[in-house]
Amino acid sequence: MQIYLYNIPESDSYYSSIPIYNKDNNVISILMKNRHQFLTQLFHSLLQTGMPYCYNVFSNDNNPIYKIDCLFTGIGYSLQNCETLDKVPIKQSRVQLIEMVQSFIINGEVYKFEKDYSYSGTLKINDNKIAIIRNLDNTNINLTKRIHIEAINDDIASLIAVMYQTFVFEK
């Protein structure tokens, strides 16, 4: 697997763009927050439930690659492959008391994103591991968080990053 890294800045605002680097320190893609629709934002601020943001991932030339969106805060998540314009629902299922697995189907293959107790994530396709992601700075001492990815290619690294930012890091 190839190695990737990105850093979440200490002052992560809505307009922050987060570049994802490969092992040669070249940018492969860029993460950006995807603001919910106005009513969803309003209900999220009132109820304080669900995910505050979803994320998009863009190529270096600012073309969208993947986009996660939701119908309502915490409900009805979908993944859009912006290159093929396919939009697939993300199913969430409980595996333990509070742990969730997100699964979706692309081109007939089942993808599963699983988070463990250490806030690391694994992406599998048809139960074969294709990517791992983890926060290298689990303590609250560091203001900037370094995220480490091992993935089979740049596309999968971008996919696991957008899943991790939406379903693990923002929680």
N, C-alpha and C positions, 0 to 999 in steps of 0.2 A: 504494500500500500504506500501511497505517496503522502508526504507530510505538508500540512497547511497550518496557518496561524492567522488570527486576527485579534485586535485589541479593542475593547470597549472603553471609550474615553470616560474620564471621571465625570464630566458634565455632558452626559448623553441626552441631547435634546431631540425634539422631533425632527429637526433638520440635519442631524448628524448622519454622515455617510461613513460606513465602516468598511474599509477595504479588507479583502481576504487575500493573503499572500501565499505563494507556494514556497517550497524550500529554497528556491533561488532568489527569494525576496521580490518576485514579480507579482503584480496584482492580477488575480484571476477573475474576481468579481467584487461587487460592492453591495453591502446590505444597507437597506434604508427602511425606516418605519413606514407602515401603511396605516394611515389614520382611519378609524372607523367612521361610518356615516354619522351625521349630526345627532340623530335620535339615539343611536347606539352609544355615542360618546356621553350624551346626557344621562342615559340610564346607567351607564358604567360609573359615572361620577356620583350618582345618587345611591346606587346599590352597592358599590365597591365590590362587584363580583365579576368573574370572567377575566379575560386577558385585556390589559389596557391598550395594547397595540397588536397588530399583526405585522409581518415583515414582507418586503419584496427583496429580490436579489437581481442585480443588474450586471450586464457585461461591462467591460472597460469602455466600450463606446456608447454607454448609457442606454442600451436596449434591454428591456426586461427579460429575465430568464424564467424565474418562478415568482409567484405571488400567492400569499396566503390571505384569505379574506374570511369574514364570518357574517352570517345573516344577522346575528344579534350577539352582544357580548357574552362569550362563553358558550354559544350555541351555533350549530350549523357551520362548522369550518369547512373550507374547500381549498384545494390547491390547484392553481392554474399554471400549466406549462405554457409560457407565453410564446414559445417558438412554434408550437403546434396548435395553440389556442384551445387545447383540451382543458376542461375544468372538471375535476373529480372531487367527490365528497371525501372528507377525512372522518373516518369513524373512530370514536374514542371508546375504549373498553378498559374496565378495571382489572388489574392483575393481582393486586394486593389491596390492603385497606385503603391507602391513598394513592397508590401508583397507577398511572394510566399509560396505555399504549395507543398511539395513533397509527391507523392503518389506512391505506388507500391503494387503488389499483391503477396502474399505468400500463397500457398496451398488454393487458391480460396478466401482468405480473403483480403479485401482492408485495407491497412495501410495508414494513413495520418500523416505526420509530419508538424505541423503548428507552426509558430513563431509569437509572438505578438510584439507590439511596445517596450516592456521592455526587449526584447531579451530573453524572456522565451520561452520554447517550449513545445508542447503537442503532444504526440503520441496517435493516436486513431486506433482502429481496428473495422471496420464496424461501425464507428461513436461512439464507446464506448471508453472513456478515459482509457488508460492502463498505461500511464507514463507522468510525468511532469518533466521538467528540467529548472533550472534557475541559473544565475550567481549571487552569493551572494555579489560580490565585483564589483558593477557597476561603482564605481568611479575610476579615474586614480591614486589615491593615493597609493593603494596597488599594489605591483609589482606581487605578486602571486595571481592568480584568483581561488577562491573556487567555484566549481560547485556542486549544490545540485540536487539530483534526487529522485523522488518518483516513484516507479514502482511496478508492480505486482509480478515480480520475477527477478532473476539475468540475465536471457537471455534478457528480455525486457529492463533492465537497461543498458546492454551493447549495445543493438540496438539503444536506444535513444541517448546514449553518442556518438556513431560513427556518427549518423545523425547530432547532434548538433555541434560537432567539425568540420564537413565538411561544413555544410550549414549555420551555424550561427556564430560561434566563429571566423573562419578564414576569414570572409568577411571583 
